[in-house]
Amino acid sequence: PKTAQALGVKNSFNPEENIEWRVKYLKQMLDKYNGNKILALAAYNAGPNAVDKYNGIPPYRETQNYVKAVLANYL
Protein backbone atom coordinates (compact mmCIF):
# COMPACT_ATOMS: atom_id res chain seq x y z
CA PRO A 1 0.00 0.00 0.00
CA LYS A 2 2.80 2.46 0.77
CA THR A 3 4.39 1.87 -2.62
CA ALA A 4 1.08 2.26 -4.41
CA GLN A 5 0.38 5.46 -2.51
CA ALA A 6 3.84 6.83 -3.33
CA LEU A 7 3.17 6.16 -7.02
CA GLY A 8 -0.14 8.03 -6.88
CA VAL A 9 -2.44 5.02 -7.15
CA LYS A 10 -6.02 5.96 -6.42
CA ASN A 11 -7.65 2.53 -6.77
CA SER A 12 -5.35 -0.50 -6.75
CA PHE A 13 -8.37 -2.73 -7.47
CA ASN A 14 -8.78 -1.09 -10.87
CA PRO A 15 -6.98 -3.53 -13.20
CA GLU A 16 -5.78 -0.86 -15.63
CA GLU A 17 -4.42 1.37 -12.88
CA ASN A 18 -2.90 -1.61 -11.08
CA ILE A 19 -0.95 -2.72 -14.16
CA GLU A 20 0.12 0.85 -14.90
CA TRP A 21 1.60 1.47 -11.46
CA ARG A 22 3.30 -1.94 -11.35
CA VAL A 23 5.01 -1.27 -14.68
CA LYS A 24 5.99 2.19 -13.47
CA TYR A 25 7.47 0.73 -10.27
CA LEU A 26 9.40 -1.96 -12.13
CA LYS A 27 10.81 0.73 -14.45
CA GLN A 28 11.91 2.73 -11.40
CA MET A 29 13.69 -0.32 -10.02
CA LEU A 30 15.39 -0.99 -13.38
CA ASP A 31 16.56 2.63 -13.44
CA LYS A 32 17.76 2.49 -9.83
CA TYR A 33 19.81 -0.64 -10.50
CA ASN A 34 21.12 0.50 -13.90
CA GLY A 35 19.18 -2.09 -15.87
CA ASN A 36 20.21 -5.01 -13.68
CA LYS A 37 17.15 -7.23 -14.04
CA ILE A 38 18.02 -9.47 -11.11
CA LEU A 39 18.36 -6.61 -8.63
CA ALA A 40 15.30 -4.85 -10.07
CA LEU A 41 13.18 -7.98 -9.65
CA ALA A 42 14.46 -8.52 -6.12
CA ALA A 43 13.68 -4.89 -5.26
CA TYR A 44 10.26 -5.15 -6.88
CA ASN A 45 9.48 -8.10 -4.62
CA ALA A 46 11.28 -7.27 -1.36
CA GLY A 47 11.78 -3.53 -1.70
CA PRO A 48 14.87 -1.55 -2.61
CA ASN A 49 15.86 -1.07 1.03
CA ALA A 50 16.27 -4.84 1.43
CA VAL A 51 18.32 -5.13 -1.78
CA ASP A 52 20.54 -2.24 -0.68
CA LYS A 53 20.91 -3.66 2.84
CA TYR A 54 22.09 -7.04 1.55
CA ASN A 55 23.90 -5.61 -1.46
CA GLY A 56 22.03 -8.05 -3.68
CA ILE A 57 19.13 -10.46 -3.51
CA PRO A 58 17.96 -10.57 0.11
CA PRO A 59 18.07 -13.93 1.89
CA TYR A 60 14.29 -14.17 1.81
CA ARG A 61 13.05 -17.45 0.35
CA GLU A 62 10.04 -15.72 -1.24
CA THR A 63 12.24 -13.17 -3.01
CA GLN A 64 14.80 -15.73 -4.14
CA ASN A 65 12.03 -17.94 -5.54
CA TYR A 66 10.33 -14.95 -7.18
CA VAL A 67 13.49 -13.87 -9.00
CA LYS A 68 14.21 -17.44 -10.15
CA ALA A 69 10.64 -17.96 -11.36
CA VAL A 70 10.48 -14.71 -13.31
CA LEU A 71 13.86 -15.28 -14.91
CA ALA A 72 12.96 -18.88 -15.79
CA ASN A 73 9.91 -17.59 -17.66
CA TYR A 74 11.87 -14.74 -19.20
CA LEU A 75 14.69 -16.83 -20.71
C-alpha positions, 0 to 999 in steps of 0.5 A: 500500500505504501508503494502504491500510494507513493506512485499516486495510485487511487484505486489498486483494485482497478486492473488498468491502474494496477498494471500501470503502477506496477510497470511504473514501479518496475521501471523505477527499479530498473533505473535504480539498478542500472538495468540489472534485471536481477536486482530490479526484480528482487527490489520489486518483490522485497523492496529496494531497502532490502536489496541495498541492505544485503547488497544483492538479492535478500536472503528471503526465500520468497524473493529468491524464488520470485526472482528465479521464477520470473527469470525462468519464464523470461529466458 
